Amino acid sequence: MSPLTIQEQSEQLKAAAAENLPADVVEVFDRSIEGLLNQGIPAGAIGVGDSLDSFTLDDASGQPVTLDQLVKNGPLVVVFYRGGWCPYCNVALRTYQRELVPALAAYGARLIAISPQSPDQSLSTAEKAGLEFTVLSDPGSRLARDIGISFQQSDEVLEAQRKLGLDLTQVNAEGSVELPRPTVLVVDKNRTVRFVDVQPNYTARTEVADILAALSTLGTDSA
């Protein structure tokens, strides 16, 4: 039996949430998703052919990591996720660890995941999920904002999250409540973006097969 896709796993999560979360909280989250879908992908979002500007972000242990270091030896898969508190993010990250990471060597590629969480929260996420790839902290979602994929949480969503015991000001670096739309980039060693998938619906994620298909189109000059 083939493993479940990320979409299939996310559908299971949504069904469980509808059954187990308070009805008013589910209603707030559904309204939030509808609003984000209506907004769609921002007009200024990074696109294929764009160059990803150099950046330096701290890894889970607080050590600075630069984009130039990351692409030095080959293509880079960049995953922007909301945080370790997000069940849909955890499904995606665990699936990437299980199914994507073992396939990356064939393309000379590596994987990183970026969220606005503080480094210590990122470390907790990596440890809990058993992740073997680099997890970076994007304070205030500044990098996400620079590439046009961030959004502000509404007050009613923040209140609903607090009802469930989540206070983003406590888990995010700098106490920011700005989040990235779930996004995957494939960047070649020249920092040129070769694949982009921005998900307006935060319960949706990029499938492993789509990432591998994007990597397979890169020529040896980009690997």
Secondary structure as UniProt FT lines:
FT   HELIX           6..20
FT   HELIX           23..39
FT   TURN            43..44
FT   TURN            48..49
FT   STRAND          56..59
FT   TURN            60..61
FT   STRAND          64..66
FT   HELIX           67..70
FT   TURN            71..73
FT   STRAND          76..80
FT   TURN            84..85
FT   HELIX           87..95
FT   HELIX           96..100
FT   HELIX           101..104
FT   HELIX           105..107
FT   STRAND          110..115
FT   HELIX           119..129
FT   STRAND          134..137
FT   HELIX           139..141
FT   HELIX           142..146
FT   TURN            147..148
FT   STRAND          150..152
FT   HELIX           155..163
FT   TURN            164..165
FT   HELIX           168..171
FT   HELIX           173..175
FT   STRAND          178..180
FT   STRAND          183..187
FT   TURN            189..190
FT   STRAND          192..198
FT   TURN            202..203
FT   HELIX           208..216
FT   TURN            220..222
//
